[in-house]
Each structure stands twice: as structure tokens, then as C-alpha cells.
Amino acid sequence: MIPAVVGSSPIVHPILLISMNKLKILIISTAKTGNVWLRALLSHLYNLPIIEGDQADFEFNAQLFDKYGDRWITHKHYPFSEEILNYIQKNNIILLTTFRHPADILVSYFHFVQWISHSTDDEIALLRKDGDKMGENTKYFIESEMFIHHLVISYHWKPYSSDCIFYEDLLQNPIQVLTDLTNKIQPVKLEQIQRATIASQMKYLKIDREGNHFRKGGNLQWQTEIPENIIELFKTIESYRILCWEMNYWFGDHKNPKIRPNTKINKFNYSSINPFYQKTHFDNGVKINIEIIRCYLSIPNALTRWQFPTQTTLENSFFHWLNQPSQTCNNPPSPIIITNYANYLYQIREDVQQAFPNLLQSKYRLNFI
């Protein structure tokens, strides 16, 4: 049987009552189900600081959460607990969770642990013994039901979550997923959703994280990477079989209309909305780096204001705006020239802010293009 949870009756939080000035979003779900991706999307949409890298990543700590402030987003892999649930409800935190085909989670997790060299975790050590291909150690990982304790995290939190996001839906149409989700949290313009979608596509997310954190980002990888004898364990061990059905996933033919289809997903066509698609330089030869793209995507209505941002000939071009003096120079008036692009970089770099607490009093001229 699926490991049970003894807790309160599910209460879905009335998220529309949450003020955007006190927007706190906590994603609790099984690892490798798109939680980092969803976090990036919502962080960009609502301009929420991402919280990660503290002791609360490993064990819930209410005192640490209290220090996060009024606006934040984070993701965790906590098993269900009454303590965490009570804290979430008491502090008006929006709780979300994510699902993915359990076998694809195994594929992603298996490859992820092969890249981890600093962990002494017994489970990770066990899977790493199989090398590049799943074998007897992975089979034992499933048979011993070690893996079920990972899978049930999303399953146990789902009844208490404001929404459950399916990884496959994000792959196919992140625009629609975000439209539906933001309508429950706080509706935003389509242009905002498009900018967040562009900014959070995997090729950009990979730049900031270790390359091994994101791999292929697809579905049905289990069909070619998991041996048949391990697939049979999912079908025959009661806890896995029940959980797969409860999560609306299966491995082959079935008569349950709720089961998600086992068909290859056509990934979302980012080129249809990304004006920087396959663009490496402005038309005047200046190279386009990731921060220039992110600067563009941080500007409200950028997609309509500069539909062709790599063109530089017009006076009101995006390139011209990057090099214009920012409003910082006018409040108060200052002879120091700080371009819009330099000001953007300053705002996102805490180390630069610490080195130059007041740009207008700096003897340096900040101009990056």
C-alpha cells in the first residue's frame, strides 16, 4: 500500500484573498517533477525573490521561514507533516505541487545522482553503482520501495495544494498552464506570461545552474531507458501500481479515461514568441549575451514595445534604450552617466551594490555597451 498520511482534512487555501504585497509561494513536491522550472516561471511573473541554499532546504525550520519576509518563492521536498501544513495555513502561504510520470521521474533522478560527487547518501550511492544504465541496484531501489517514499511527496501534498501542475503540460504549453494558474493567484497580462515563459525556458535556466541539473526535459524517456523487468515492478508492486493510477499515469493499454496518454509530447515552440530566437548579435555587430536578453524580458510590455529588439537603426530601438542614461541620473540630477543597461546590472548584482552603495557618488562611469 501507499505510505499513509494521518492529518487534517484537506483545505484548499483561498489564494485570491492574498495581497500581492505579501505573496509567498511554497512548492512542495517530489524531486525531478519540474519544481525548479515552475519556481522560475512564477518568480519572473510576480517579481518574487527566490529563496534557496539554507538549512531549511533539508529540514523544515519555521524560524528560517519567518526571516524570508513578505514576498518570496521557494521549493522543497518535505514529506507531509502537520507542523508544515499548519505553518502554511497560518501564514497565508500559497502551496503548490507538481506531478510527472513516475517512471520519467526515475529516469531523471537516476541520471541526476550519477552527476553528484559530494553526497554520501545511501540511496545515491546505491544507484551510482549501476553506472550509466539501470541494473540490479536500480531494481532493488524499486523493489525495496525506497523510491515510493520520493513519489508520495507530491501525492500527499496534493489535497492541500492550491493547484497541482503536471510536468507534461508545462512541456506542451507553458502559456496555458500559467494562464490557468495565475488566474487563481492573481491574473496577469498575456505579454507578462510570454516574457516569463521565454525567460524560464530550459536553455536559459541551465546557464545559472550546474548543467547536470537539467537534462533533456522530455517525456516518455522511460520507454527507452528503463529495462522491462523494472517497468514490471511498477505494474505489479501494489504501492507503485496504486500510486500511478492515483496520479493518472500508466504504462500501456488501459480503460481508465482519467489516465494521461502515453504519447510523445510536442514541446512548446519557443521560437514563436522569442524575438531573440537564433539571434546572437544586434544588426550592428554587438554581441547579445544572456543578461541583455534578461534585461529585455524584465521590461513591462517589451514584446510589444520592441517587436524586433535586435534592430538598431531606429532612435527608439531597444539598443538605443540600453545606452540611454537611466532615470537614476535624474533623481537627483547627476553628471555621472549610468545607462539603462548598467542600472539593470546594478540592480541584479548584490556584489556590485555592496562595492558601490551609491552609484551617483562613484568616480566610475558605468556603461556596458
N, C-alpha and C positions, 0 to 999 in steps of 0.2 A: 504493500500500500504506500501511497504518497505520504512522506513525513507530515504529521498533522501539526496544526497550529491551534492553540487554545487562546482565544482572545475575544475582544469586543465584537459586537455585531457591526458589519461593515457600515460606515458612514461616509458617503462621498462629500468632500468639502465643498461648500458653496463658493466657488472661486470667483464668481463675478462680483462678490462683495469686497474683494481685496483691492485696496488702493494701489495704484501703480507706484506711488511713493514708498510703499512698503511691500514690494513684490519680492517674495522669497520662494524659490522653486527648488525642490529636492527630488532628484531622480534616484529611486532605489530599484535596482533590477539586477538580474543575472549578468555577469560579465560577458562581453562579446555579443551584445544584443543591440548595439547602436546607441548606447547611453552617452558616450563622448560626443558623438555626432549630434544627437538631439540637444545636448547641452550647448554646443557651439551655435546651433541654429537659434535657440531661444536667447542666448546671451547677446547675439548680434541684433536680434529683433527688438529686444527690450532694453538694450544697453546695460546689461546686468554684469557685474563683476563675477568672474569665475573663481570659486574657492576650491583649492586643492593643495595637496602636499603637506597637510598637517597630520597630527596623530589621529584625528577623527576619521581619516581615510580607513583606518584599520579597526577602530572601535568607537562606538558612539560615545560622545562626550558633550553633554548639554552645555557645560561652561564654555567650551570652544565654540559651539554653535551660537551662543549668546554674543560672542565677540564679533560675529560676522557682520553685524549691522542690520539696516532695514531693507537693503536691496542686494540680492545675491542669487547665484545659481550654483549648484554642485551636484555631483552624482556619487553614490555609494553602493556597496554590495552587501548591505546589512541583512542578516536573517531577520525574520519578523520578530518584533518584541513589543510588548505593551508599553514599555517605557518610551520607545521611539515614537510609537503611534500617539501616545498622549502628548508628547512634546510637539509633534507636528500639528495636532489639532489645537492645542493651547496657544501656539504662536502663529496661527493663520498661515501656515506654510502650504504651498501647493505641492501635492505629492503626485508624481508621475512614475510610470513604469514602462518597460519595453519588453517585447517578445520577439523571438526569432525561432526558426525551425530548430528543434533541439539537436538534430544531427549536424546542422551547419554551425551551431554553437560549438559542438565538439571539435569540428574541423578547425575552426578559428582558434579555439583555446589550445588545441594540440600544437599548432604551428607557433602560437604566441609563446608557449612555455619553452620551445626549442631555442628561442632567442634570449631567454632570461638566463643570465650567467651568475647573478648575485644572490639568488634565492636558495635557501636550504629547506624549503617546504617539501614535505614527504611526497605529496601528490605530484608536484612539479618534477621532482627527482625521478619518480616512477615513470611518468610519461616520457621524459627525456631519454630514458633507456631504449626506447623504440627507435630513436634516431629520426630519419626523415619520413618514415612510413609507419602507420599504425600497425601494431602487432600484439603480442601476448600481454604486454604491460597495459596497453590501452584497453584490451579486452577485460583485464582484471579491474581496471579503473571503472568500467561499466558494471561488470558482474558484482563487484563488492558494493555497488551502489554509492560509491564516493561521489560520482557525477550527479546523482539525483539531488544531492544537497546544494549543488550550484543551481540546478534548474528550478528548484522550488522557490527561489528567492522572488522572482517575478510573479510566479503563481500565487504565492502567499500574500504579496502586497497588492495585487490587482484589485481585490474587492474594496480596498480602502483608498485607491488612487482616483484622482480626478479624471484621468484618462490613461489608456494603455495604447502605446504606439507600436505598430508592427514594423519591424525592420524592413521587410519586403515592400511595404507600402512606401517607406521613405526612399527605397531604391527606385521604385517605379515613378512616383510622383510626389516629390517633397513639397511642391507648391500646394497641392490639395491637402496633404497631411497638415501643413502649417496653417492653412486657411481654416480647416476644421478645428484645430487645436486653439488657435488664437481667438477664434470666435467664442471659445469657452473661457479663456483667460481675460483677454482684452483685445477686441478687434483692431486690426491694423490695415493699412492700405496694401493693395497688391504689390505696389512698387517696393515697399519695405520687405515684403516676403521674398520677392525676387532677389533683392540685394543680399538678404541673409542667406538665401539658397546658393547664390554664386559664391559668397564669401566662405561658406562652410562645406563646399564640395571637397571630396577626399584629397584631391591633389594639392589643395591649399592647406588642409589640415595636417598633411604629412610633413609640411615644412617645419612646423612648430613642435612636433613630437618625434620621438625615435621612429625611424622608418618602419620598424617592425611592428609598431602599434596598429597600423592599418595595413591590410594585405590586399586582397583582390576586391573586397566589397561586393560580393555577388551572392546568389542563392543557388541551391541545389548542388553545392560543391561536394556534399556527402555522397552523391551518386557515383562519383569517380574516385573519391579519396578514402572512403570507409569500406573496409572489407565486408563481405556479405555476412560473415559469421558475427560481426559486431552489430550490423543492422538487425540481425535476428534477435539479438538481446533486447533492443529497443521494443521489438514487437512482442516478445514473449515474457519478459520480466514485468510483473504486474504494475509496479510503481511507474516504470517508464511508459508502459502502454497507456495507463490511465492518464498520466500527465500529458502525453502527446495529444490524446483526444480532447482533454480539457482545454488545451492551448490551441485547439483547432488545427493540428498538424498530423500528418501521417506519411506513409512511405510508398504507398501504391494504391491499388484499386480499393474503393470503399463506397458505401451507400449513404454516408452522412453528409448532408448538404452544407453543414457548417464547416467542414474541413476545407482548408485553403488548398487551392490546386497546386499540384507538383509540376508546374511548368516553369520554364526558364523565363525570367523577367527581363523585359526590355528596359534597360536602365534609362533614367531620365536624360533627355538631350540638353545638356547644359549649353551647347553652342547656340541654342535657340534664344537664350536670354543673356548670355555673357558677351558684352561688346569687346572684351579682351581675348576672346577665343582665338588661339593660334597667333596672337599678336605679341611680338617680343620687343618692338621698338615703336616710338612715335614716328610719324612720317618725316620728321626732320632728322632722324637717326639716333635720337636719345633713347637709351635702353629703358625698358619698362621692367621694374623689379616688383616683387610681391607687395612691398609697402605702398607703392604708388597705386596698385590695384586696390589694396585695402583702404587707402585714403579715399579713393573714388567711391567705394562702396559704403563708406561711413557717412557720406553726404546725403541728406534727405533729397529725394527726387532726382538724384544724379542720373538715373537711367533715362529720364525724360529731358532733363536739362542738357545733358551731353550724350546724345544717342551714338555719336561716333567719337569717343574720347581720344582716339589716337591721332586725330586730325589736329594740326597746329596752326593752320593759316588764318583762321578766324580770330578776331580780337577777343571774343567771349569764349574761346576754346577752353577745354579742361587744362591743357598745358599752360595756357596764359594764366588761368586762375591759380595753378600751383605756384607760379612765380610772382604773383601779386603780393604786396605787403598785407599781412593779416590784420584783422581788427585789433589785435593785441598792440599794434604800433600806434593806434589812435586813442587808446584808453589807459593812461593819458597819452597825448602826442609825444612821440619819441623819435630822435634821429636814427635810432637803431632799426635796421631793416630786418624784419622777421617775415619770411614768406609764409603763405598758407601751408605749404608742404612742410616747412621747417616747424611751424607751430603744431601741425598734426603729429610729427615725430616726437616733438617735445611732450605732447600730452599723453602719448602711449609709452614713453620711456621713463620709468621711475628713476633710473640711474642718472639720466640727464637732468631730471628735475632736481635731484639731490646735488648734483655738481653745479647747477646754475639755478638757484632758488628764484631768482628774479632775472628773467631774460633781458628786460629793458635796462638793467643796470650792468649788464655784461659788456665787456670790451670786445666781445667776439660778434662777428656778423654771421648769423645763421641763414644759410641759403644752400639748399641741397641739389638744386638742378641748374 
